[in-house]
């Protein structure tokens, strides 16, 4: 049984101007496939059932969304236009009565609040079709919204079919609709291919519904940067810049300091705690979690799978991947930590490296609480460095030659020494 509201996302197009073998909706915006943002937007607007229409690169799209079992997939077997794409969803929706939000999968900047507003107005105004429109400075590439002298919606005209006067209209159709079902099917059954592309245009459906005496409205509820469609790599770069700005703006509102937003890259999946400071030229990519009161950068790179506790300091040219660092860990200069678990209060010296890959598989490095890993040292995984232990500068700790708690090792390969280098201390911060 289908639960409403329903959202239909059109993702069957090739996107030839992208000059790519990848399905267009899978090109990434701030580290995530663009269609993920559209899925999030419709879900945030209240959609309970999401149907993605696939065509070109169908297997790629299904694979990219496979971790979300709530998404259904309909296949458009021939590229016969947007109206034909929506028809492909009909087998899923037979017997469903209620609103269907229809969007394209290549407009990743649309916001859930705007979509929720459309769903609410469709219900309160009791319309069969409600269009979300936008007024933009440059309408090139969009269909135009035609209204009568009283401002009532008349029809959508695709740009390639516009007269010179219609081309000058700045209110555009960004392909954002709410249709009441089953009324939509009545319109789709009447679509024809009498246009310059020889396709079934979904954009003809509102006018057809009006001709049947159904109520149709168009509301200017979308902003210009909500409706940027991705058709070229230039558009992709624009969308990345806008999304990056939104991500950082939200972090600033949440109590994170980003010293230089224009020169900082933060993935949309990152979670960052209050009072953390991000310094310029840092890159935070993938599923990264950063605690409170941390210092990141400048020129640091935190990659997918990184988890930092509270009070961690990651300095210049430090790279971390798939690693967990406990509270108060210091790694201030030039280090690489890959596939490592680092205990609270440990100090990672300049140019220290976890050698986590042997050419065939990744190995895990365990570094205990309060350990001191000296400058230029190499820890060859799999290996563990015990609590309160010391790895001397330039030492190479080879795999399976674990360092015991409180032990000091030096040399190549690393060997324990008996002379105490420092008294036993607990969770100190080495300056």
N, C-alpha and C positions, 0 to 999 in steps of 0.2 A: 504494500500500500504506500503510495507516494505521499509524503508529508510536505505541505507548503509552508511558506512560499518556496517556489522553485526558482532556481537560477540556471540559465542556459548560457554557456560560454562558447563562442564560436572560435575554434582554434584549428581549422582545417586548411588554412591558406599556406602557400609556399613561401611567399615573401621574396620574390626573385630579386628585388633591388637590394636585398641584404647580401647577395652574392655568397650564399652559404648553403651547404648541404644539410645544415641543422634546421629543424623546424623553427619557424620564426618565433613562436611564443616561448621557446626555450633559451633564447639569447638572454644573458643575465643583466639584471639591474642590481647594483650593489650586492653582488654575490648570489643572487637568487634568480631562477628563471622568471621572466616577467609574468607568466601566467599565475605564478604563486601569489603575486600581489593582488591579482584580480580575484582569485579564489578567496583570499583573506578578506577582500572588500565586500564581496557578496555575503560571505558568512557573517562578517561584522554587521551587515545590514539586516540580518535575520533570516537569510535563506537556509532552509532545512534540507533541501535536496539540490545537489549540484550536478548538472549534466554537462560534460565537455564534449563538444563535437570535434572529432578528429578526421583528418584526411591525409594530406601530405605529412610524412614523418609520423604517422599514427603510432607506431610502436615506440618511437622516441618519447612522445608525449605521455603515453600510458606508463612507460617505465619511470619517467620523471615524477609522476604523480602516484606511483604505486604504493607509497607509504601512507596514502590517505584512502582507506577502504570505503569511505562514505561517498566518494566521487564515482558517478556513473559515466560511461563513455558511449557515445553514439557515433557511427561512422558515416561520413559523407563520401560515397563511393565515386562520384563524379563531381568536378568543380563547376557546379551550375548556379552559383550565387548564394547569397545569404538566406534567401527564402527557402531554397532547397536544403540548406544546412539545418535550418530549424525544423523542417519536415522530418529530418532523420531522427528527431527526438520523439516523434509521435508515438511509436510503440511503447515507450516508457510511460507516457502521460495519458494513455487512453483511460478514461474514467476519472481523471483528475479535474477538479473544478476549483479554480482559484488563481492567484496572480503568478505570473512567470516573468522574472527579471531577465532580460536578454542583453548581453554585452559581448563585445569582441575581446579576444584574449590578448591583443597587442596594445591595449591602453592601460598600462600598469599603474598609472598615477591616480586613477579614480579613487575617491575616498568613500568609506562606508557610510558616513553621515549623510552625504548627498543621496546615496542609493536608498537608505532607510527613509529619507524624506519623500522620495518618489513612491515607495511602497505604501507609506502612510497616506499620501495624497490620492493614490489610486483607489484606496479603500474608502476614504472619506468623501471623495468627489464622485464615486461610483461610475468610473469611466471604464470603457473596454480597452482603451489604449492611452498610455501617458508617456510622452517623450521627454527625456531630459535633454535640454539644449544648452548651448553656451554662445555668448557673443565674444568674438575674438578680433584682434586687430588685423590679422591676415587669415582669411578663410580658405586660402588655397588648399585643395585636396579634400575638402569636406563637401557633403551635400548641403544645400541651402534650405532653410525653413521659410516657406511662403505663408504669409498671413493675409487676411482680408483687411479692409479699411478699419474695422473695429478691433483688429489685433487677434482675431480668432485664427486658429491653425487651419490651413488649407491643404498643404501637401509638402512633401520633401522632393527636391529635384537634385539628382546627382550632378556633380560638377560637370562631367563630360556631356550632360544633356542640358546644361544651363544656357539661357540666352545671355547676351552681354549685360542686360539690366539685372538679371538674377545673379550673375556672378558677383555683382557689387554688394549683395546682401552679406552682412557680417554675422547674422545669427545662423549657427550651423548645427548639423546633426552629427553628434559623435557616436552614433549607434548605441544608444543607451535607452532602453524601452522597458515599460511594464505593460504586459498584455494580460487581460483576463482570459483564462481558458474555461470552456472550449471555444470561445469567440474567435480566438486567433486562427483556429483551423479553418473557419469559414472564409477568412480573408486569404489564407495561403492557398486554398483550393481554387481561388480565382486569379492567382498570379499568372502572368504570361511573360514572354521573353521579348516583348516589343520595345527594346531599348538598344543603345549602341553596343552593349556587350553581349546581347543575346542571352541574358541570365535572368533568373528569378530573383528580383530585388525584394528583400524584406522591407525596404523603404517605401514600397508601394502599398503595404498592408494598412497603414493608418488611413490613407485616403480611401481605400476600398471599404474599410469599416465605416467611415463617415457616409459613404454612398449607400450603405445598408441601413443607415439611420442609427448607428452606434455612436456613443459619445467618445470623442477623442480630444485630448488636450496636449499642448506643448508648454513646458515650464522652463524658464531660464534658471536652472539651479546649479549648473556646473561652472567651474572656473576654467580659465584658459589653460592653466597648467595641469588640470585634471584630465584633459582629453587629448594629450599628446599621443598620437598613434605612432608606432614604431615601424617604419617602412624602409629606413636606410640606417647605415652605421652612424650617420650624423644625428639622426633622431635618437639612436641608442645612447650616444654621448650626452645629448641634452637631458634625456630621462635620468641617466646616472647622476648628473649634476643636481637635478631637482630633488631626486630621492635622497641623495647624500645630505643635502641641505635639510630636508625634513627629518632625517634620522638624527642629525646632530642637534637640531632645534629641540627635538623631544628630549634628548639627553640633557641639554642645558636646562630645560624646564624641570627635569627630574633630579637636579642637583649635582650633575657632573660638570667639571670644568674642562672645556676644550679650548686650549689657549689660542689656536689658530685654525678655525674651522675650514678655511679654504685650502689648507695644506695638511689635512688629516683625512684619512679614509677609514670609515667604520661601516662594517657590514650590517645589514638590516637584522641579522640574527643575534648580534652581540647583546649581552646583558651586562650592564656596568653599574656598580654601586655608588651611593652618594659620596661626595667629597673626594672622589677619585679625580686626578688631574691627568689629562692627555696632552702631551707636548707635541709640537709640530713634527710633520713628516712621519708620523706613526701610521702603521697599517694594521687594522684589526679585521681579520677576514674569517668567515665561517662561524660556527657555533662556539663562541668564546664567552666565558663567564668571568667577570672581574669583580672582586669584592669592594668593600668600602675603603676609603683613605689610601688608595694605591697611587703610585706615580708611574706613568707609562711614557717612555720616550725621553728625548726625541729620537727619531729614526729607528724605532723598534718595530718588530713584526710579530704579531700574535696570530697564529694560524688556527685552523679548525681543531677543535678538541682541547683547547687550552682552558684551564680553570685556575684562577688565582684567588687565594684567600685574601683576608683583610691586611692592609698595611704593606703589601708587596711593592717592591721597587724594581722596575724593569727599565734599564737605561739605554744609552745610545748603542745602536747596531746589535741589539740582542734579539735573537729569533727563538720563538718557542712554538712547538707543534705537538699536539696530542699529549700534553703533559699537565700534571696537577702540582701546583706549588702551594704549600701551606702558608699560614699567616706569617708575616714579617720576613719572608724570604727576600734576599737581596741578590740581584743579578744586574749590575750596573753598567757593564761594559762588554760589548763584542762577543758575548757568549752564545752558544747554541744548545738548547735543551729540546731533544726530541724523544718522545716515548719515555718520559721520566716521571717519577713521583718524588717530589722534593719535600722533606719534612719542614715543619715550622722553624723559623729562625736560622735556616741554613744560609751560607754565604757562597755565591758562585762567582769566582774570580774572573778577571778579564781574559777573554779568548779561551775559556774553558769550553769543552765540547763533550757531549754524549754521542759517541759513535754508535748510532742505533741501527745501521743497515749494513749487512755483510754482502750485499749484492743479490741475495735471494729472499731474505726475510728481515723483519724488524725485530729488535730485541729491546727489552725493558731495562731501564736503569733505576735503581732505588737509592735515594740519598736521604739519610736519616736526619732527625731533628738536630739542629745546632751544628751540623757538619760544616767544615770549611774546605771548599774545593779551590785549590790555588790556581793562580794565573797560568794559562797555557797548558793546563792539564787535559788529558783525554781519558774518558771513561768508556771502555769498550764493552758494549752490551752483549749478552746479559750479565749484569754485575750489580752488586749492592755496596754502598758505602754507609757504614754504621753511624749511629748517633754519636755526636760529639767527636767524630773522627776528623783527621786532617789529611788531605791529599796535597802534597807539596807542589810548588810551582814547577810546571813542566813534566810532572809525573805522568806515566801511562799505566793506568790500571787495566790489565787485560781481562778478557771475559772469564767468568767463573772464579776469578781470584778476588773474592769479596774482602772488603776492608771491615774489620771487626769494630764494634762500638769502642770509642775512645782511642782507637789505634791511629798512629801517624805513619804514612807511607810516602816514600820519595823514590825518584829515579825511573829508569826505563829498562826493563819493566819495573813497576813499582814494587818496593819491598819495605816491610816495616822497619822502623828504627826504634831504639829503646830510649833515646833521650827525649824527655818531655818537652814539647815546644810551648805549651801553655797549660795553665791549670785547668782542671775540669770545670767547665762552666755550662750553664743551662740556658739555651735559647738567647744567646747574646746577639747583639747587632754589631757586626764588625764594621768599623768606620774606614 
